[in-house]
Amino acid sequence: MGIVEAAHNVRVVGTGERIIVLAHGFGTDQSVWRHLLPHLVEEYRVVLFDNMGAGTTNPDYFDFERYSVLEGYSLDLLGILQELQIDSCIFVGHSVSAMVGAIASISRPDFFEKIIMLGASPRYVNDAHYCGGFEVDDLDQLFDAIRSNYEAWVAGFAPLAVGGDMDSPAVQEFSRTLFNMRPDIAMSLAQTIFHSDLRNVLRDVTVPCHILQSTRDLAVPVKVAEYLHENLGGESVVEIMRSDGHLPQLSCPEIVIPVLLRHIRQDIVRKDQ
């Protein structure tokens, strides 16, 4: 195993010829794909990894300057693909990782057969002509809560993000992976993600994109999925799922897993066909 693979806890499972890369979002780790993985391993070779800063990674490797922008994560992703000698993959990115994959595809579109975006957003803050879902004051309150009492913030944020109560297995699982993160790293990541604005690079994303979005998602309104569909540079398709929460692969697997599998297996019909 190479240095990059070891740092990101890379796992490669399955026996298929085509390669799928699964990338998790903020506050989780590769375990978030546990409901999807069994459906893939007999048909695909599947690559899983942990983003730097996840509780499963070594916090000593976390470079606060490098990861103050999402480009730091896209360089990590490209490094993993290069170390594994992967020259083409289906990339499934949840939340921020969907945009990380999009950034990486701008410099190396040949690495990506297609990108499946689950709960993706190019910008979380509202402005005069864009509905991202949050006002600046909302984010200031979120950051203050993380800073003042991380455990209390997790206890309040996890049910809201997942869309359930604290007794829900999905909420308990998200709480577990959030608690695994070092609070100062979680704070830094939250600021990087919620302050990001990638709207100006969407036209440069030319690989086909499948945009999947929950009907009810605290972090990403449905309008954001429609915005991505309208502004990405390549072919795209959008599907709004009757699922709740920002982690629907955990909270509503019976709804989301079949949708993910369908989009993994099907290609976008080009507009000129």
C-alpha positions as CSV (number, residue, x, y, z in Angstrom):
1,M,0.0,0.0,0.0
2,G,1.3,3.5,-0.9
3,I,1.6,6.5,1.3
4,V,-1.6,8.1,0.1
5,E,-3.6,4.9,0.3
6,A,-2.5,4.4,3.9
7,A,-3.2,7.9,5.0
8,H,-6.8,7.7,3.6
9,N,-7.5,4.1,4.7
10,V,-8.1,3.1,1.1
11,R,-9.9,-0.2,0.6
12,V,-10.4,-1.9,-2.8
13,V,-13.1,-4.7,-2.8
14,G,-15.0,-6.5,-5.5
15,T,-14.0,-8.4,-8.7
16,G,-15.6,-6.5,-11.6
17,E,-13.6,-4.8,-14.4
18,R,-15.3,-1.4,-14.1
19,I,-14.3,0.7,-11.1
20,I,-16.5,2.7,-8.8
21,V,-15.1,5.2,-6.3
22,L,-17.3,6.0,-3.3
23,A,-16.5,9.3,-1.5
24,H,-18.2,10.3,1.7
25,G,-19.3,13.8,3.0
26,F,-18.7,15.9,6.1
27,G,-18.8,14.2,9.4
28,T,-18.9,10.7,8.1
29,D,-16.4,8.1,6.8
30,Q,-16.4,5.3,4.3
31,S,-18.8,3.3,6.5
32,V,-21.6,5.6,5.3
33,W,-21.8,3.3,2.2
34,R,-22.4,0.1,4.1
35,H,-25.9,-0.3,2.6
36,L,-24.8,0.2,-1.0
37,L,-21.5,-1.7,-1.0
38,P,-23.0,-5.3,-0.9
39,H,-24.9,-4.5,-4.1
40,L,-21.7,-3.6,-6.0
41,V,-18.9,-6.0,-5.1
42,E,-20.0,-8.8,-7.5
43,E,-20.3,-6.5,-10.5
44,Y,-17.6,-3.8,-9.9
45,R,-14.3,-3.2,-8.3
46,V,-15.1,-0.7,-5.6
47,V,-12.7,1.9,-4.0
48,L,-13.5,3.3,-0.6
49,F,-11.5,5.9,1.3
50,D,-11.7,8.4,4.2
51,N,-11.3,12.1,3.6
52,M,-8.6,13.7,5.6
53,G,-10.1,15.0,8.8
54,A,-12.5,12.1,9.2
55,G,-12.2,10.5,12.7
56,T,-10.7,7.4,11.1
57,T,-7.7,9.3,9.7
58,N,-4.6,10.5,11.6
59,P,-5.3,14.1,12.8
60,D,-1.6,14.8,12.6
61,Y,-1.9,14.6,8.8
62,F,-4.5,17.3,8.7
63,D,-3.1,20.4,7.1
64,F,-5.3,23.3,8.0
65,E,-4.0,25.5,5.2
66,R,-4.3,22.8,2.5
67,Y,-7.9,22.0,3.5
68,S,-9.0,25.6,3.8
69,V,-10.2,25.1,0.2
70,L,-11.9,22.2,-1.5
71,E,-9.0,22.0,-4.0
72,G,-7.0,20.3,-1.3
73,Y,-9.4,17.4,-1.2
74,S,-9.5,17.2,-5.0
75,L,-5.7,16.8,-5.1
76,D,-6.1,14.0,-2.5
77,L,-8.6,12.3,-4.7
78,L,-6.4,12.6,-7.8
79,G,-3.5,11.3,-5.8
80,I,-5.5,8.2,-4.7
81,L,-6.5,7.5,-8.3
82,Q,-3.0,7.9,-9.6
83,E,-1.5,5.7,-6.8
84,L,-4.0,3.0,-7.6
85,Q,-3.3,3.4,-11.3
86,I,-7.0,4.1,-12.0
87,D,-7.5,5.8,-15.4
88,S,-11.3,5.7,-15.5
89,C,-14.0,5.3,-12.8
90,I,-17.6,5.9,-11.9
91,F,-17.4,8.4,-9.1
92,V,-20.1,8.5,-6.5
93,G,-19.7,11.6,-4.2
94,H,-21.9,12.4,-1.3
95,S,-22.4,16.1,-0.3
96,V,-19.1,18.0,-0.4
97,S,-17.3,15.0,-2.0
98,A,-19.6,15.4,-5.1
99,M,-18.1,18.9,-5.6
100,V,-14.6,17.6,-4.8
101,G,-15.0,15.1,-7.6
102,A,-16.3,17.8,-9.9
103,I,-13.2,20.0,-9.3
104,A,-10.9,17.0,-9.9
105,S,-12.7,16.2,-13.2
106,I,-11.9,19.7,-14.5
107,S,-8.1,18.9,-14.6
108,R,-8.5,15.2,-15.4
109,P,-11.8,14.5,-17.1
110,D,-10.3,11.3,-18.5
111,F,-10.3,9.9,-15.0
112,F,-14.1,10.1,-14.7
113,E,-16.6,8.1,-16.7
114,K,-19.3,9.9,-14.9
115,I,-20.0,11.6,-11.6
116,I,-23.0,10.7,-9.4
117,M,-23.8,13.6,-7.0
118,L,-25.8,12.8,-3.9
119,G,-26.9,15.9,-2.0
120,A,-24.4,18.2,-3.7
121,S,-24.2,21.9,-3.5
122,P,-21.9,24.4,-5.2
123,R,-22.8,27.1,-2.6
124,Y,-24.7,27.0,0.7
125,V,-25.3,30.7,1.2
126,N,-28.2,32.6,-0.3
127,D,-27.6,35.7,-2.3
128,A,-29.9,37.9,-4.4
129,H,-30.2,35.5,-7.3
130,Y,-29.4,32.1,-5.7
131,C,-31.1,30.0,-3.0
132,G,-28.4,28.0,-1.2
133,G,-30.4,27.4,1.9
134,F,-28.5,29.4,4.5
135,E,-28.1,33.0,5.5
136,V,-24.8,34.3,6.8
137,D,-26.3,34.6,10.3
138,D,-27.3,31.0,10.2
139,L,-23.7,29.9,9.5
140,D,-22.3,32.2,12.2
141,Q,-24.7,30.6,14.7
142,L,-23.6,27.1,13.5
143,F,-19.9,27.9,13.9
144,D,-20.5,29.5,17.3
145,A,-22.3,26.3,18.4
146,I,-19.4,24.0,17.2
147,R,-16.9,26.3,18.9
148,S,-18.7,26.6,22.2
149,N,-19.8,23.0,22.9
150,Y,-19.0,20.4,20.3
151,E,-20.8,17.5,22.0
152,A,-24.0,19.6,22.4
153,W,-23.8,20.7,18.8
154,V,-23.5,17.1,17.5
155,A,-26.5,16.1,19.7
156,G,-28.6,18.9,18.0
157,F,-27.2,18.8,14.5
158,A,-27.2,15.1,13.8
159,P,-31.0,14.6,14.1
160,L,-31.6,17.7,11.9
161,A,-29.2,16.7,9.2
162,V,-30.4,13.1,9.1
163,G,-34.1,13.8,9.6
164,G,-34.9,11.7,12.6
165,D,-34.7,11.5,16.4
166,M,-31.8,10.5,18.5
167,D,-33.1,6.9,18.8
168,S,-32.9,6.5,15.0
169,P,-30.0,4.1,14.0
170,A,-29.1,6.6,11.2
171,V,-28.8,9.5,13.6
172,Q,-26.8,7.4,16.1
173,E,-24.5,6.4,13.3
174,F,-24.0,10.0,12.1
175,S,-23.4,11.1,15.7
176,R,-20.8,8.4,16.1
177,T,-18.7,9.5,13.1
178,L,-19.1,13.2,14.1
179,F,-17.9,12.4,17.6
180,N,-14.9,10.6,16.2
181,M,-13.7,13.9,14.6
182,R,-11.4,16.2,16.5
183,P,-13.5,19.3,17.2
184,D,-11.0,21.8,15.8
185,I,-10.8,19.8,12.6
186,A,-14.6,19.6,12.4
187,M,-14.8,23.4,12.8
188,S,-12.2,24.0,10.1
189,L,-14.0,21.6,7.7
190,A,-17.4,23.1,8.3
191,Q,-16.1,26.6,7.6
192,T,-14.3,25.4,4.4
193,I,-17.5,23.7,3.1
194,F,-20.1,26.2,4.1
195,H,-18.0,29.2,2.8
196,S,-17.2,27.5,-0.5
197,D,-18.6,28.9,-3.8
198,L,-18.0,26.8,-6.9
199,R,-20.7,28.3,-9.1
200,N,-18.1,29.9,-11.4
201,V,-16.4,26.6,-12.3
202,L,-19.5,24.5,-13.0
203,R,-19.3,25.2,-16.7
204,D,-15.8,23.7,-16.7
205,V,-17.2,20.3,-15.5
206,T,-17.8,18.5,-18.8
207,V,-18.1,14.8,-17.7
208,P,-21.7,13.4,-17.4
209,C,-23.3,14.1,-14.0
210,H,-26.2,12.4,-12.3
211,I,-27.7,14.7,-9.7
212,L,-29.6,12.9,-6.9
213,Q,-31.4,15.0,-4.3
214,S,-33.7,14.3,-1.3
215,T,-37.0,16.0,-1.3
216,R,-36.4,17.2,2.3
217,D,-32.8,18.1,3.1
218,L,-31.8,20.6,5.8
219,A,-28.5,21.4,4.0
220,V,-29.4,21.4,0.3
221,P,-32.8,22.7,-1.1
222,V,-34.2,21.0,-4.2
223,K,-33.5,24.3,-6.1
224,V,-29.8,23.6,-5.8
225,A,-30.1,20.4,-7.6
226,E,-32.0,22.1,-10.4
227,Y,-29.3,24.9,-10.4
228,L,-26.6,22.3,-10.9
229,H,-28.5,20.6,-13.7
230,E,-28.9,24.0,-15.5
231,N,-25.3,25.2,-15.0
232,L,-22.9,22.1,-15.4
233,G,-20.9,22.2,-18.5
234,G,-21.6,18.6,-19.6
235,E,-24.6,16.4,-20.0
236,S,-26.5,16.0,-16.7
237,V,-29.7,14.4,-15.4
238,V,-31.4,15.2,-12.1
239,E,-33.7,13.0,-10.0
240,I,-35.5,14.2,-6.9
241,M,-36.0,11.3,-4.5
242,R,-38.8,10.9,-1.9
243,S,-36.3,10.6,0.9
244,D,-35.6,12.6,4.0
245,G,-32.4,14.2,5.2
246,H,-28.9,15.0,4.0
247,L,-27.7,11.4,4.5
248,P,-30.4,9.4,2.7
249,Q,-28.1,6.5,2.0
250,L,-28.3,5.9,5.8
251,S,-31.8,7.2,6.7
252,C,-33.7,5.9,3.7
253,P,-31.6,3.1,2.1
254,E,-34.8,1.3,0.8
255,I,-35.5,4.3,-1.4
256,V,-32.0,5.6,-2.2
257,I,-30.0,2.4,-2.9
258,P,-32.2,1.3,-5.8
259,V,-31.9,4.8,-7.3
260,L,-28.1,4.9,-6.9
261,L,-27.8,1.5,-8.5
262,R,-29.9,2.5,-11.4
263,H,-27.8,5.6,-12.1
264,I,-24.6,3.7,-11.6
265,R,-25.7,1.2,-14.3
266,Q,-27.3,3.6,-16.7
267,D,-25.7,6.3,-18.8
268,I,-27.2,9.7,-19.6
269,V,-28.9,9.8,-23.0
270,R,-27.2,12.6,-24.9
271,K,-29.3,15.5,-26.0
272,D,-28.1,15.1,-29.6
273,Q,-29.1,11.4,-29.9
